[in-house]
Amino acid sequence: MEALSIAENFVLVQAEIDAACQRAGRSPDSVTLVAVSKTHTAQRVAEAVAAGLRHFGENRLEEATSKIPTVAALTSPPIFWHMIGHVQSRKVRYLSADFAMLHSLDSLKLAEHISRAMTDQHQTLNVLLEINVSGEATKEGWDAYNWRDDAALRQSLWDDITQVLGLPGLQVQGLMTMAPIVEHAELARPVFVALHELREALANDFPQGVWQHLSMGMSDDYPVAVEEGATLVRIGRALFGARRVNV
């Protein structure tokens, strides 16, 4: 059976998002599809742009900074790039040139490095706080497992967020998480619920912040994430097919 094109996959994924929004009583316009283009060529990204996609997510700065100008040369519509992978402190100065948003701000230390870099460049970067609500040791981000019941953990998280919100050069837009890889998407629902509830608690306690976004849900579980309030879903395989090793 011949693999579907990116355009055909886009139609299917968007239909799933629309259906999930309908089930949740949401407008489909409230969800932005971020096509995860890591390890895929600039030509493949250009195909996705031609299909109507406008938001793309990259995991590695080295790959992205070489790919982005090539894509720009191949396409004409405006494209919004999202950095969704871990960023090393020594490379944060490259973020402002290419990226509309960083999804993976995962520590106070990194926030301080980005703040200094953005201030030096007279720039402001939109960021999401990466939160580990699943408790998995392999996940990056602030520890928020059992945040509702662990008072000490909650206080530590609140203290860090207080400091992040006070840093110049950063505009916190919401939260991001990565759910565990599970056999059935429904098993990821508690993680999405926990992140949504954490966002609501932070919006209540930090009204000076902007908490509009929840970046959660990937190819295997995004309909459930949308049902639980995702505003940004990060979809790779369901759009592009299996990842390619060489770029």
N, C-alpha and C positions, 0 to 999 in steps of 0.2 A: 504494500500500500504506500503510495507516494505521500511524502510529508506535506503538510499544509504550508502555505506561504505565510510570511509574517502578517500580511494584510488579512488573510483568512483567520489566523490565530487571534489577531487583534479584535476582529468582529466577535469571536467566541468569548474572549476574556471580557470584553465590554458588556456583552449580553449577561454574563455571570454577575458582573458588578451591578448592572441595572436591576437584575432580579433580586440580588441581596439587598439593594437599597429599597426596593419595593416591599420586601418582607419586613424591613426595619422602619418603614415609613419615612425614608429619607429621599432627598433629591439626588439623582445620579451626579449632578453637577457638584455635589459636596465631596466627591472622591476624585483624587488625581491619580492617574495611572503612571507610575514611574517605571519605564522599561529598563531593566537591569542589563546593560550592554557590556558588562565586563567580559573580557576575553573574546568578544565578537569584533569583527573588523569594522572599519569606518564605512566600508561599502554596505555592510549589513545594517548599520545604523541609518545610512542614507535610505535604504529600502524601507526601514521603519518610519522614517520621516515622510517618505512618499505615501505611506499607508495612513498617515494622519497622526502619528505619535509625536509629541513635542517635549516630553520630559524623560530624561535618561539618567540612570544611576551608574556610577563607577565606583570600584572598590580600591583601586590603587592609583595614586597620584601620577606615578611614572607612566603608566599606561594611558591615563586620561589626558595628560598634557601633550602627548604626541598624537592622540586620536582626535581630540577636539578641533584643532585647526584643519585637519583633513576633512572632517565631517562638514565644517563650515564652508570649505571650498566646494563640496559636492552638493550642498543644499542651499535653499534660499529662505525658507521660513525661520522665524526665531526659535531657538532651541534653549531649553532650560536644563542645566546640568546639576545633578545632585551627587555629592560625595557621600557614599553610604558605608564605606569601610573605615577601618581604624586609620588615623592619621598620626604619623610620628611628629613629635614636637618640633624637630628641626626642619620640617617641611611645611609648616603651617603658613608660611609667607606666600606660598603658591595658591592658596585657596581663593583669595579674593578675585584673582584675574579671570577665573573660569566658572566658578560655581555659584549658583543661585542659593543653595542651601547645603549645610552640613548636617546630616542625620545622626552622626556618630560622635557627638561630643560626650566623652565617656568618663571624664574626671575633672576635678577642680584644677589640677595641675595643667592639663591640656587647655582648659578654658583660659587660664592665666597666660599661657604662651600665645594663644590665638589673639587674646585681647591686646597684648603688646604689639604683635605683628600688625593687626588691623589699625591700631592707633598710629603706629609709625607710618602706615600707608594712607592714613586719613580715610579709612574705609570702615564699613559696618557689614558684618556677616550674619545672615540668618542661620540659626542653629537649632537643633533639637537635642534634648538631653537623652542620651542612651541609657535605658534603665533595664537592669536585669531583674525582672519580676519572677522568673521561673526558678531561680536558685541554682541553675546549672553552672558548675565551676568553669566550663569552657566558654561561657558567654562574657562579653565585655560589658562595661557600663556600671553605673552606680548600683550597689546591692539594694534591692527593695523587696526581696523575698519575705513574705509575711509582714509587709510594712504596716498593715492595719493593726497588728497585735504586738509587735516588737517596738516598745516605746523608745529604747535606746537607738535602734536602727533608724527609726523615723526621725528622731531628733538630729542624728548625724546627717541624714539626708537633707533635712530642712536647713541645717546650718550651712551645708555646702551650697544649696540652691540660693540661699540668701546672698552668699558671696558672689556666685555666678551672676545673679541678676544685677549686682552692683558694678560689674566690670564694664568699662567702655569698649566700644568696638564690636559688641555682641548683641544680637537681638534674639532672645530665646522665643521660639515660636510654638513650642510644645514638646512632646515626648516621642521616643522611638523605642521599640523593643524587637527582639528576635525570639519567636516561640520555639520550643523544642521540636525536633523532627519526630512526628508521631505517625502511627499507622492510619489513623482516621482524623480528619481535620477537626472534628467535634472535640477531640481531646485537647486541642489548643485553646478552646474557648476560655477556660479559666484565666489563662495568661492575658488574653485580650481584655477580659472584664477587669482584671486587676489593674492593668495600665490605664484603662478608661477611668476607673474610680480614683486612681492616684492623680490623674490629670484634674479631676473635679476637686479633689482635696487641695491640690496646689493652687488652683484658680481661686478657691475660697480664701486660702491663707496668704496668698501673694497676689492680690488684685491688681498690683502695679504691673504684673507680667502679662505677656500675650500667650495664651494657651490654646491656640486655635487648632493645632495639628496633633494627630496621632498617626505616626508612621508605623504600621504593623500589618502583617500579612504578606505572604509570598505565594509562589505558584501552587503549593499544595493546600493552602488554608485561607486564601484571601477572601472567599465569600463569607466565611465565619468572621473574619476580622472586620469586614465591612458591616456586617450585622451588629457588631459590638462597637462601632463608632470610628473605624479607621477613616482618615481623610487622605492618606497617602498609602498606596499599596505598591510594593516593590516586586515586579514580576519579570522574571528572566526566562526560564525554560518554557513556560506556557506560551511565550511570544516567539522566542528565537529558536526553540528546540534545544537540544543538548549543547552544553558549553563547548567551545572550541579551545584547544590547548594553545595554539599559536595565534597571535594577533598580527 
